[in-house]
Amino acid sequence: MVLKKSKDTKLYFAIGEVADMFSLRESTLRFWEKEFDIIRPRTNAKGVRFYKKEDIEVIRLIHHLVKEQKLTLAGAREKLKNNKDAAVRQEEIVYKLKNIKEELLSMKAAFDLLEPD
């Protein structure tokens, strides 16, 4: 998941936007809120959730642990409890490498357009 430049200035994200960022269902995010007390979106009087960038970073970490490393929710909770710093560092490295890969693929596509047939 990569936050696009146009969204860098945005302060709050709706649950649907966050779900789309990670290709998750909104119900999954609501469930994760119950399972991980570190996810705390703001809610308005109607109960509509609004996520800050910090919330999205936590969701990105949990997504990495559960969906990419294939940990169970209990395993992800345990890893965050016992060794959160290492989990954060590892996820940041993976995130940065994915961004680099995306940028390189974009550059390759641009060069491919420039090459004569």
C-alpha positions, 0 to 999 in steps of 0.5 A: 500500500502506497499513500499517493501524493494527493492524499499526503495533505489529507488529515482524515480518511473514511473507512472505505478509503482505508479498506481500499488502500489495503484491499480489505473489507470494511468489516475486517477493519472494524474487526481488527479494531476490536482485536487490536486496541492500538487501532483507534479511529475517531468517530463522529456523533453518528459513529462514522469512523475517520482514520488519521495517518497514524492509524493507517500506519498501524493498520499497515503493520497489522496487514503486513503481519497478518496478510503478508507474513501469514500470522494469526491474529493472536500471533500478530498481537503477540509479536506486537506485544513482545517485539513491536520495534522489530516488527515495525522496522521489518515492515518499514523495510518491506514498505520502502522496498515495495515503493522502490520496486513500484518506482523502478517499474514505473521508470521501466514502463516510461523507458519502454515507451521511448524505445523505437519499435 
